[in-house]
Amino acid sequence: MHSETFSVDSVEELEAKLNAAIESAATAAQGRSRQGVLVTRHSYSCFTISLSEEVPFGQIREDDRTDQHGKPSAEASEQA
């Protein structure tokens, strides 16, 4: 399974790391035509990019698990 988790310190770093991780996941998905890319935000600075069968091939879906203040939500904490 393709998965990458990372933290960032700036918007510029966020854009660069997100773009690179999404491109890497999309490339990995090419041979698995049933998985799309799932971008999970754990906080304003922590993200996981992974392949998921819950996301249609060729699509990117976001899963924001933060509350309105950028902290992990209670629901996300319970699922971890």
N, C-alpha and C positions, 0 to 999 in steps of 0.2 A: 504494500500500500504506500502510495506517495503522500508524504505529509511533512510540513516544515513549519516550525513555530519560531517566532522571532520577536524581539522588542526593538523599539525605535526611540530616538531622542528628539527628532525634529520632523517637520512636515516633508522636507526634502528627502530625508532618509526614509520616511514612510513610503512616499511615492516610488522611490527607487527599489526598495526591498519588495513592496507589494507587486510592482510590475514584473520584477525578475522572478518572484516565486510563482505568480500566476502563469507566466510564460512557461516556466519549468513544468508546472503541473499540467498545463494544456498539452505540452509536448508529450509528457508521460501518458496522457489519456488517449493519444492517437491510436495506440495499439489495443485499447480497451474501450471500444465504441459504446459502452453503456454507462460510462462515468463522466460526470461534469466536475467543475471546480467549485469547492465550498470555501469561502473566506469567513473565518470566525474571528470576531473581535472580542477579546477577553477583557480588555481595558483600552483606554485611548492610546496606549503604547505597546500593547501585546496582541499579536495576531497568529492564527494558524491557517495555513493554506493546505488543503487536502483534496484528494479525489473522493467523490461520493456517488454511490449508485442512486441516491435520493435526488441528485441534480442531473437533469437530462444532459446527454453528451452534447458538447459544443456550447453549453451555457455556464455562466458563473452566477452563483447565488451567495448572498451575504447573510450571516447569522450574527446579529449584534447581541452579545450577552452582557452588555453593560447597563447600568442604570443611568439616569439622567445626569449623574455627576461623574461618569466615566469609570465607576468602580464595578467590579463583577456583580451582577444581579444575584439576588437570593436564589432564584431558580437555577442559574448557571452554577452557583456554588453547590447546590444540592445534587446536580447532575455529575459533578466532577468526582 
